Amino acid sequence: MVTYSTNELIPSSEFAKKFGSYLAQIKDNTVDKLAILKNNKVEAVIISKDEYEAMKEAMKEIEAKKILESIQVGLEDVKNGNTHSIDKLWDEL
């Protein structure tokens, strides 16, 4: 679970009023993230563009690794005389 420090929790009304200053905090890496609260619940999290792009790349790598692992398992099964339908392999992904 993600934890937030006090300076990272921002009510949505305050965020709307001081958008520029909060954007600057993210851009300057003063804070790693800002959690926007509505009715005392986190509704959104703001991160830097660089952090977002790094996360997206990491997710692509994880997905590619899962696909490759599934292919490897399928190839090993074929070597052992077992076959699977493409639909079953897709469902496993």
N, C-alpha and C positions, 0 to 999 in steps of 0.2 A: 504494500500500500504506500502511496506517495504521501509524504508529510510536507506541511507548509509552515514556514516561520511566520510570525505575526506580521512582519513587513511585506509578506507575499499575499496576504489575504486582503482583498479590496472589495468593499461594497460596490455594486454596479452603479449606483447613483454617483458615488465619488469618482469612480473610474470614468464615467461620462463627462464629469466636470473637469477632470484633470488628465484627460486622455494624453495630451502631449507630454506631460511630465512622466507618466507611466511608460509611455512608448520610449522615451529617452532612457529610462532605467533599464529596460530590456535591451535596447540597442547598445548601451554602454556597459552591459553586463554587471550593473550594480546589483541586480537580482537575477537569479537563474530563470525564474518563472513568476507569473502573477496569477493568482487564483481569483476569479471574479465571482463574488457572492451575490446570490439573489435569495431573499428569505432565509439567510444564514446557511445556505447550501452552495457548494461549489458548482457553478453552472458552466464555466469555461476556464481554460488555462491559456495564458498568453506566454509564448516562448519566442526566442529570437528566430529570425529567418535561417541563420546558420544551424541552429539547433534542430529546427524542423527538418531541414534538408538532410542533416546527418541521420536523424531518426528514420526518415523515409528510405534512405540508402541502406541503413541497417535492416529495415524490414524487408527490402528487396533481397538482400543477401540471405536472410533467414528463409524466405520463401523459396529462393533458388536452391538452397541447401536441402530443404525438405523434399523438393522435387527430385533432386539428384539422388538423395537417399532412397526415395521410393523407386526410382528407376533401378538403382543398384540392387535393391531387394528383389525386384521383379526379374532382373537378369539372373540373380542367384537361384531364384525359384525355377526359372526356365532350365538352367543347367542341371537342376535336380529333377527335372521332368514334370514339375508342377507348372500349370498355366493359370493365368487370371485374365478375366475380361478387362478391357480398357475401362469400362464403367466402374468395376469394382476398385481398380487402382485409383481412378479419379475420386471416388468416394472416400478412399483412405487419405487422400491429400486433404 
